[in-house]
Amino acid sequence: MAAVTRIDAIRYARHERSAAENFTAPVDDHDLPMPLDYYVWAIHREGEPPVIVDTGFGATAAAARGREITRPIRKSLRDAGIDRLGVTDVILTHLHYDHAGGIEDFPNARFHIQDAEMAFATSRHICDAHTRAPFDGEPVAELVKRLYHDHVVFHDGDDEFAPGISLRLAHGHTAGLQVVVCETARGPVVLASDAAHLYANITRKLPFPIFVDEADYARAQARALELVGGSLDHLIPGHDPLVLACFPTENDIARVDLAPHTPILEALA
């Protein structure tokens, strides 16, 4: 039996935007709608509480940044059958506002973060307004508070998190982004987070226009693909509506441990 029994991709927010906003270079369909969906992920194992990957954001950040919350995180978790108070481990792929904005929703959890990510988010780099823009200070400060209460676990590069779950450093979008590799019945599934916002960032070989190092960003995508043998059907990007469209989905919760009913390359065609 695979160590991971189920992976839920839970959509909680959306941003309507055009294709031009999602790439660093002009694209032919630049005027067409290409919205972003926002997810948290839940990794289930037999006899263990679910491991949550990322914590989303709330109403204040949504209003400040013009995002639509389609279902608040706490309700999203309840609808997925998850008791947030029983969650003991949260993996933070990185510290941008939309991935770490709900730390307070998990008062009993340990938070797993890369050394490099925490160091960058509390460093002189954040003095630069452009670099600082995707971060919110409150979640970073909350994580520092949790550190002083022994609720933060640091990882220095690749690490084995638990049987069937591993962390792999894939920096480039941020200084310490980590992807999560899950061993499922259909083989490895990589929760790639913002190593790729969209499948199209991979297939068009054009980055999403937020990164700290473009060459590292490209290497991170290549690594994420390598971890699943090059199969887009086994890679789950951070913000693609195709996750809900292609995988078995109910109530805006996609089962990405299962094979997609529509292959990703076919959906992109």
DARACOR-V349720 format. One record per helix or strand. SS is the DSSP state (@ for helix, = for strand). FROM is the first residue (numbers start at 1). TO is the last residue. If there is no record, write none. Layout:
{{SS FROM TO} {SS FROM TO}}
//
This chain:
{{= 6 15} {= 18 18} {@ 19 22} {= 33 33} {= 36 45} {= 48 53} {@ 59 65} {= 68 69} {@ 73 79} {@ 84 86} {= 89 91} {@ 97 100} {@ 103 105} {= 110 114} {@ 115 121} {@ 124 127} {@ 129 132} {@ 137 147} {= 152 155} {= 159 162} {= 165 169} {= 178 184} {= 187 193} {@ 199 203} {@ 214 227} {@ 232 234} {= 235 237} {@ 242 246} {= 249 250} {= 253 255} {@ 264 268}}
//
